[in-house]
Amino acid sequence: MKKLLLALAMVAATTTAFASSSLVGAWKSNHDLTMSYATSHARLSPRAEHVIDQMMGRLTLRFEGSRVSYELPDWDAEIDGKYSHLVGAHETSDYEILFSNDNTVAVKGRQLVTGKEMVTVYNFVDANTMWIYLGSNDKGMLI
């Protein structure tokens, strides 16, 4: 399965040509790559890092035609010494490609859970690995 690195901050785009291979297929969040990037590049409190560490590696995106499905299963998390059952999400929506070049694809679609219209840029590392910026346009918070 293809890997999705959910980056917590922008990084320089790779110069190798891979985006032209398309978004179509299943992309699974990679816990280890994401946390490695987060701990190296993001300024996270120990509490935030602990919470994010429990979240990453769960999301799967499936692109088929002009539809994308988000699959985030439920999970149990420990936050501040208390265990909570967190409810995931399973949604499908339309998307439209706005721009594409050799290593980037920008799409217009809907944000998971909120349904708010947004633009997402998918950045390709290689044919089986891409990353996206996790953030919010309005408040700059992680999603």
MARKEMI-813414 format. One record per residue: residue number from 1; chain; x, y, z of N, C-alpha, C in turn. Coordinates in nm, 4 decimals, decimal comma, always signed. Layout:
// MARKEMI-813414
nr:kette:n_x:n_y:n_z:ca_x:ca_y:ca_z:c_x:c_y:c_z
NUM:A:X:Y:Z:X:Y:Z:X:Y:Z
...
END
This chain:
// MARKEMI-813414
nr:kette:n_x:n_y:n_z:ca_x:ca_y:ca_z:c_x:c_y:c_z
1:A:+0,0836:-0,1169:+0,0000:+0,0000:+0,0000:+0,0000:+0,0888:+0,1241:+0,0000
2:A:+0,0459:+0,2259:-0,0687:+0,1205:+0,3501:-0,0761:+0,1250:+0,4155:+0,0617
3:A:+0,2285:+0,4959:+0,0869:+0,2470:+0,5599:+0,2163:+0,2110:+0,7073:+0,2085
4:A:+0,1471:+0,7564:+0,3126:+0,1115:+0,8964:+0,3238:+0,1798:+0,9513:+0,4474
5:A:+0,2680:+1,0466:+0,4286:+0,3360:+1,1126:+0,5383:+0,2587:+1,2389:+0,5696
6:A:+0,2044:+1,2475:+0,6876:+0,1266:+1,3635:+0,7275:+0,2196:+1,4625:+0,7963
7:A:+0,2794:+1,5523:+0,7190:+0,3779:+1,6458:+0,7717:+0,3109:+1,7533:+0,8559
8:A:+0,3789:+1,7966:+0,9579:+0,3263:+1,8984:+1,0475:+0,3750:+2,0380:+1,0122
9:A:+0,4621:+2,0480:+0,9167:+0,5096:+2,1777:+0,8684:+0,5569:+2,1607:+0,7252
10:A:+0,5633:+2,2701:+0,6534:+0,6037:+2,2623:+0,5142:+0,7518:+2,2261:+0,5047
11:A:+0,7857:+2,1476:+0,4049:+0,9256:+2,1163:+0,3759:+0,9482:+2,1413:+0,2283
12:A:+1,0716:+2,1499:+0,1896:+1,1035:+2,1746:+0,0494:+1,0532:+2,0603:-0,0374
13:A:+0,9983:+2,0958:-0,1512:+0,9475:+1,9941:-0,2436:+1,0632:+1,9207:-0,3091
14:A:+1,0428:+1,7942:-0,3326:+1,1443:+1,7144:-0,4009:+1,1488:+1,7522:-0,5480
15:A:+1,2593:+1,7297:-0,6127:+1,2706:+1,7657:-0,7541:+1,2490:+1,6471:-0,8465
16:A:+1,2243:+1,5301:-0,7910:+1,2032:+1,4112:-0,8721:+1,0587:+1,4055:-0,9200
17:A:+1,0356:+1,3606:-1,0415:+0,9020:+1,3601:-1,1004:+0,8237:+1,2356:-1,0620
18:A:+0,7166:+1,2533:-0,9821:+0,6335:+1,1404:-0,9430:+0,4839:+1,1714:-0,9465
19:A:+0,4445:+1,2962:-0,9303:+0,3031:+1,3298:-0,9196:+0,2257:+1,2932:-1,0447
20:A:+0,2908:+1,2919:-1,1571:+0,2205:+1,2599:-1,2800:+0,1655:+1,1169:-1,2780
21:A:+0,2117:+1,0337:-1,1834:+0,1601:+0,8973:-1,1733:+0,0191:+0,8929:-1,1160
22:A:-0,0311:+0,9991:-1,0578:-0,1676:+1,0221:-1,0103:-0,1902:+0,9858:-0,8653
23:A:-0,2991:+1,0381:-0,8132:-0,3410:+1,0134:-0,6752:-0,4163:+0,8819:-0,6622
24:A:-0,4652:+0,8279:-0,7712:-0,5536:+0,7118:-0,7681:-0,4890:+0,5957:-0,6929
25:A:-0,5676:+0,5379:-0,6025:-0,5216:+0,4260:-0,5210:-0,5423:+0,4544:-0,3739
26:A:-0,4924:+0,3660:-0,2899:-0,5054:+0,3794:-0,1454:-0,3733:+0,4303:-0,0879
27:A:-0,3828:+0,5288:+0,0000:-0,2677:+0,5888:+0,0656:-0,2888:+0,5794:+0,2159
28:A:-0,1984:+0,5119:+0,2853:-0,2119:+0,4912:+0,4305:-0,1100:+0,5769:+0,5041
29:A:-0,1574:+0,6462:+0,6072:-0,0691:+0,7268:+0,6900:+0,0408:+0,6399:+0,7496
30:A:+0,1631:+0,6901:+0,7480:+0,2771:+0,6162:+0,8003:+0,3182:+0,6783:+0,9342
31:A:+0,2920:+0,6061:+1,0423:+0,3183:+0,6555:+1,1769:+0,4650:+0,6941:+1,1959
32:A:+0,5564:+0,6054:+1,1634:+0,6978:+0,6287:+1,1915:+0,7539:+0,7475:+1,1133
33:A:+0,7237:+0,7577:+0,9839:+0,7724:+0,8706:+0,9046:+0,7150:+1,0021:+0,9558
34:A:+0,5864:+1,0015:+0,9878:+0,5217:+1,1234:+1,0356:+0,5810:+1,1691:+1,1682
35:A:+0,5958:+1,0774:+1,2626:+0,6488:+1,1153:+1,3933:+0,7958:+1,1543:+1,3847
36:A:+0,8701:+1,0912:+1,2973:+1,0099:+1,1294:+1,2787:+1,0179:+1,2737:+1,2306
37:A:+0,9340:+1,3081:+1,1348:+0,9311:+1,4455:+1,0851:+0,8837:+1,5412:+1,1942
38:A:+0,7780:+1,5054:+1,2636:+0,7206:+1,5928:+1,3663:+0,8206:+1,6239:+1,4767
39:A:+0,8883:+1,5225:+1,5240:+0,9826:+1,5449:+1,6341:+1,1058:+1,6225:+1,5894
40:A:+1,1380:+1,6166:+1,4604:+1,2549:+1,6880:+1,4084:+1,2249:+1,8325:+1,3693
41:A:+1,1015:+1,8596:+1,3243:+1,0718:+1,9895:+1,2647:+0,9651:+2,0733:+1,3351
42:A:+0,8776:+2,0127:+1,4090:+0,7686:+2,0885:+1,4717:+0,8024:+2,1188:+1,6170
43:A:+0,7587:+2,2319:+1,6633:+0,7764:+2,2680:+1,8036:+0,6536:+2,2208:+1,8793
44:A:+0,6645:+2,1028:+1,9360:+0,5527:+2,0420:+2,0058:+0,5843:+2,0280:+2,1539
45:A:+0,4855:+2,0553:+2,2357:+0,5017:+2,0283:+2,3780:+0,5029:+1,8771:+2,3955
46:A:+0,5577:+1,8272:+2,5054:+0,5531:+1,6823:+2,5286:+0,4106:+1,6272:+2,5250
47:A:+0,3148:+1,7012:+2,5789:+0,1746:+1,6578:+2,5778:+0,1224:+1,6475:+2,4348
48:A:+0,1461:+1,7513:+2,3515:+0,0990:+1,7504:+2,2126:+0,1643:+1,6372:+2,1347
49:A:+0,2940:+1,6171:+2,1560:+0,3633:+1,5082:+2,0869:+0,3032:+1,3726:+2,1246
50:A:+0,2714:+1,3551:+2,2517:+0,2121:+1,2290:+2,2985:+0,0757:+1,2043:+2,2321
51:A:-0,0066:+1,3082:+2,2251:-0,1393:+1,2948:+2,1639:-0,1264:+1,2658:+2,0142
52:A:-0,0409:+1,3406:+1,9454:-0,0219:+1,3218:+1,8015:+0,0348:+1,1833:+1,7723
53:A:+0,1268:+1,1378:+1,8562:+0,1860:+1,0057:+1,8394:+0,0792:+0,8960:+1,8391
54:A:-0,0245:+0,9138:+1,9173:-0,1320:+0,8146:+1,9229:-0,2267:+0,8236:+1,8030
55:A:-0,2306:+0,9397:+1,7367:-0,3215:+0,9611:+1,6242:-0,2657:+0,9120:+1,4910
56:A:-0,1366:+0,9322:+1,4702:-0,0779:+0,9074:+1,3385:-0,0732:+0,7585:+1,3035
57:A:-0,0775:+0,7309:+1,1729:-0,0709:+0,5940:+1,1232:-0,2068:+0,5275:+1,1097
58:A:-0,3132:+0,6025:+1,1249:-0,4482:+0,5442:+1,1221:-0,5282:+0,5801:+0,9965
59:A:-0,5035:+0,6946:+0,9386:-0,5835:+0,7449:+0,8275:-0,5478:+0,6764:+0,6956
60:A:-0,6505:+0,6378:+0,6200:-0,6323:+0,5877:+0,4841:-0,7150:+0,6743:+0,3898
61:A:-0,6530:+0,7197:+0,2817:-0,7218:+0,7933:+0,1757:-0,7307:+0,7022:+0,0551
62:A:-0,8483:+0,6974:-0,0075:-0,8670:+0,6195:-0,1307:-0,9207:+0,7130:-0,2386
63:A:-0,8417:+0,7270:-0,3433:-0,8808:+0,8105:-0,4566:-0,9274:+0,7207:-0,5695
64:A:-1,0505:+0,7433:-0,6149:-1,1073:+0,6688:-0,7272:-1,1824:+0,7683:-0,8139
65:A:-1,1374:+0,7858:-0,9368:-1,2022:+0,8815:-1,0255:-1,1979:+1,0203:-0,9649
66:A:-1,3150:+1,0834:-0,9471:-1,3229:+1,2166:-0,8877:-1,3721:+1,2112:-0,7426
67:A:-1,3619:+1,0933:-0,6785:-1,4070:+1,0750:-0,5397:-1,2894:+1,0343:-0,4515
68:A:-1,2913:+1,0846:-0,3290:-1,1915:+1,0457:-0,2306:-1,2651:+0,9980:-0,1054
69:A:-1,2188:+0,8882:-0,0490:-1,2747:+0,8342:+0,0751:-1,1715:+0,8486:+0,1856
70:A:-1,2186:+0,8939:+0,3007:-1,1355:+0,9057:+0,4197:-1,1790:+0,7966:+0,5163
71:A:-1,0852:+0,7176:+0,5622:-1,1162:+0,6115:+0,6568:-1,0254:+0,6278:+0,7782
72:A:-1,0851:+0,6688:+0,8886:-1,0130:+0,6847:+1,0139:-1,0874:+0,6024:+1,1180
73:A:-1,0330:+0,4876:+1,1571:-1,1043:+0,4011:+1,2518:-1,1074:+0,4611:+1,3922
74:A:-1,2012:+0,4145:+1,4729:-1,2051:+0,4505:+1,6148:-1,0780:+0,3992:+1,6811
75:A:-1,0377:+0,4624:+1,7898:-0,9236:+0,4142:+1,8670:-0,9338:+0,4627:+2,0111
76:A:-0,8589:+0,3979:+2,0974:-0,8516:+0,4362:+2,2372:-0,7215:+0,5109:+2,2584
77:A:-0,7297:+0,6246:+2,3264:-0,6119:+0,7074:+2,3489:-0,5996:+0,7427:+2,4965
78:A:-0,4758:+0,7595:+2,5391:-0,4479:+0,8039:+2,6758:-0,4080:+0,9501:+2,6684
79:A:-0,4850:+1,0349:+2,7342:-0,4586:+1,1783:+2,7357:-0,4630:+1,2252:+2,8807
80:A:-0,3546:+1,2809:+2,9266:-0,3435:+1,3296:+3,0647:-0,3800:+1,2230:+3,1667
81:A:-0,3362:+1,0999:+3,1417:-0,3574:+0,9915:+3,2367:-0,4948:+0,9278:+3,2316
82:A:-0,5803:+0,9742:+3,1425:-0,7157:+0,9189:+3,1298:-0,7306:+0,8570:+2,9911
83:A:-0,7980:+0,7433:+2,9852:-0,8218:+0,6774:+2,8575:-0,9567:+0,7200:+2,8027
84:A:-0,9575:+0,7501:+2,6752:-1,0791:+0,7922:+2,6068:-1,0945:+0,7125:+2,4789
85:A:-1,2188:+0,6839:+2,4441:-1,2483:+0,6197:+2,3164:-1,2765:+0,7320:+2,2169
86:A:-1,1927:+0,7425:+2,1143:-1,2086:+0,8473:+2,0145:-1,2764:+0,7888:+1,8910
87:A:-1,3750:+0,8599:+1,8442:-1,4537:+0,8144:+1,7300:-1,3875:+0,8610:+1,6017
88:A:-1,3651:+0,7690:+1,5116:-1,3035:+0,7987:+1,3833:-1,4045:+0,8573:+1,2859
89:A:-1,3733:+0,8482:+1,1594:-1,4614:+0,9017:+1,0555:-1,4457:+0,8190:+0,9286
90:A:-1,5553:+0,8024:+0,8603:-1,5565:+0,7344:+0,7307:-1,6431:+0,8202:+0,6392
91:A:-1,5778:+0,8903:+0,5488:-1,6492:+0,9830:+0,4620:-1,5989:+0,9707:+0,3185
92:A:-1,6858:+1,0030:+0,2262:-1,6499:+1,0079:+0,0850:-1,6987:+1,1406:+0,0292
93:A:-1,6177:+1,2040:-0,0517:-1,6577:+1,3297:-0,1138:-1,5919:+1,3443:-0,2499
94:A:-1,6409:+1,4390:-0,3249:-1,5840:+1,4694:-0,4558:-1,4596:+1,5554:-0,4378
95:A:-1,3687:+1,5480:-0,5335:-1,2555:+1,6395:-0,5364:-1,2301:+1,6777:-0,6817
96:A:-1,1622:+1,7896:-0,6985:-1,1292:+1,8404:-0,8311:-0,9813:+1,8776:-0,8324
97:A:-0,9082:+1,8297:-0,9310:-0,7670:+1,8669:-0,9433:-0,7583:+2,0085:-0,9984
98:A:-0,6908:+2,0958:-0,9237:-0,6725:+2,2348:-0,9639:-0,5401:+2,2574:-1,0340
99:A:-0,4399:+2,1785:-0,9946:-0,3044:+2,1952:-1,0473:-0,2281:+2,0651:-1,0304
100:A:-0,1420:+2,0362:-1,1247:-0,0577:+1,9181:-1,1139:+0,0719:+1,9437:-1,1890
101:A:+0,1829:+1,9059:-1,1271:+0,3101:+1,9069:-1,1986:+0,3832:+1,7784:-1,1639
102:A:+0,5127:+1,7720:-1,1845:+0,5861:+1,6475:-1,1665:+0,5909:+1,5955:-1,0230
103:A:+0,5744:+1,6834:-0,9239:+0,5848:+1,6362:-0,7861:+0,4756:+1,6877:-0,6926
104:A:+0,3738:+1,7514:-0,7482:+0,2694:+1,8113:-0,6664:+0,1337:+1,7997:-0,7350
105:A:+0,0306:+1,7726:-0,6561:-0,1069:+1,7781:-0,7047:-0,1872:+1,8596:-0,6044
106:A:-0,2546:+1,9653:-0,6510:-0,3411:+2,0466:-0,5660:-0,4860:+2,0142:-0,6012
107:A:-0,5664:+1,9835:-0,4994:-0,7068:+1,9498:-0,5230:-0,7977:+2,0351:-0,4364
108:A:-0,9162:+2,0621:-0,4889:-1,0214:+2,1282:-0,4124:-1,1169:+2,0196:-0,3675
109:A:-1,1493:+2,0196:-0,2402:-1,2399:+1,9200:-0,1857:-1,2958:+1,9658:-0,0529
110:A:-1,3403:+1,8717:+0,0276:-1,4001:+1,9013:+0,1576:-1,3127:+1,8449:+0,2690
111:A:-1,3002:+1,9195:+0,3769:-1,2231:+1,8773:+0,4931:-1,2950:+1,7637:+0,5648
112:A:-1,2186:+1,6656:+0,6081:-1,2722:+1,5533:+0,6852:-1,3412:+1,6067:+0,8104
113:A:-1,4545:+1,5542:+0,8434:-1,5381:+1,5847:+0,9597:-1,6144:+1,7156:+0,9440
114:A:-1,5466:+1,8300:+0,9186:-1,6164:+1,9581:+0,9123:-1,6899:+1,9792:+0,7808
115:A:-1,6407:+1,9165:+0,6732:-1,7019:+1,9355:+0,5421:-1,6699:+2,0696:+0,4796
116:A:-1,5847:+2,1476:+0,5441:-1,5490:+2,2796:+0,4942:-1,4669:+2,2664:+0,3658
117:A:-1,5006:+2,3475:+0,2648:-1,4269:+2,3433:+0,1391:-1,2847:+2,3920:+0,1617
118:A:-1,1881:+2,3215:+0,1013:-1,0484:+2,3574:+0,1187:-0,9653:+2,3079:+0,0018
119:A:-0,8433:+2,3564:-0,0069:-0,7471:+2,3105:-0,1062:-0,6394:+2,2318:-0,0324
120:A:-0,6074:+2,1134:-0,0824:-0,5020:+2,0306:-0,0258:-0,3959:+2,0089:-0,1323
121:A:-0,2701:+2,0217:-0,0925:-0,1586:+1,9986:-0,1833:-0,0907:+1,8688:-0,1425
122:A:-0,0838:+1,7740:-0,2358:-0,0185:+1,6449:-0,2145:+0,1204:+1,6542:-0,2772
123:A:+0,2224:+1,6292:-0,1966:+0,3623:+1,6421:-0,2377:+0,4242:+1,5031:-0,2448
124:A:+0,4774:+1,4661:-0,3600:+0,5284:+1,3316:-0,3815:+0,6770:+1,3217:-0,3521
125:A:+0,7129:+1,2209:-0,2714:+0,8516:+1,1889:-0,2416:+0,9012:+1,0875:-0,3433
126:A:+0,8182:+0,9865:-0,3709:+0,8454:+0,8866:-0,4733:+0,7105:+0,8304:-0,5179
127:A:+0,7100:+0,7293:-0,5987:+0,5855:+0,6756:-0,6546:+0,4920:+0,6190:-0,5481
128:A:+0,5445:+0,5849:-0,4315:+0,4625:+0,5244:-0,3261:+0,4577:+0,6039:-0,1968
129:A:+0,5125:+0,7244:-0,1967:+0,5129:+0,8059:-0,0755:+0,4810:+0,9502:-0,1103
130:A:+0,3847:+1,0075:-0,0377:+0,3544:+1,1490:-0,0528:+0,3280:+1,2058:+0,0855
131:A:+0,3340:+1,3375:+0,0950:+0,3030:+1,4015:+0,2218:+0,2085:+1,5175:+0,1984
132:A:+0,1325:+1,5490:+0,3031:+0,0444:+1,6649:+0,3014:+0,0666:+1,7438:+0,4297
133:A:+0,0419:+1,8723:+0,4217:+0,0495:+1,9587:+0,5381:-0,0788:+1,9430:+0,6183
134:A:-0,0652:+1,9159:+0,7468:-0,1819:+1,9086:+0,8348:-0,1946:+2,0410:+0,9064
135:A:-0,2946:+2,1152:+0,8723:-0,3142:+2,2440:+0,9357:-0,4508:+2,2967:+0,9007
136:A:-0,4751:+2,4153:+0,9425:-0,6038:+2,4777:+0,9177:-0,5787:+2,6197:+0,8692
137:A:-0,6507:+2,6612:+0,7671:-0,6347:+2,7946:+0,7135:-0,6810:+2,9023:+0,8105
138:A:-0,7803:+2,8709:+0,8924:-0,8402:+2,9750:+0,9753:-0,7724:+2,9955:+1,1109
139:A:-0,7235:+2,8902:+1,1754:-0,6667:+2,9057:+1,3080:-0,5252:+2,8485:+1,3214
140:A:-0,4738:+2,7866:+1,2176:-0,3394:+2,7328:+1,2228:-0,3228:+2,6162:+1,3191
141:A:-0,4290:+2,5447:+1,3448:-0,4228:+2,4329:+1,4384:-0,4120:+2,3016:+1,3642
142:A:-0,3591:+2,2013:+1,4315:-0,3513:+2,0688:+1,3723:-0,4895:+2,0091:+1,3619
143:A:-0,5100:+1,9253:+1,2582:-0,6368:+1,8530:+1,2475:-0,6123:+1,7060:+1,2642
END
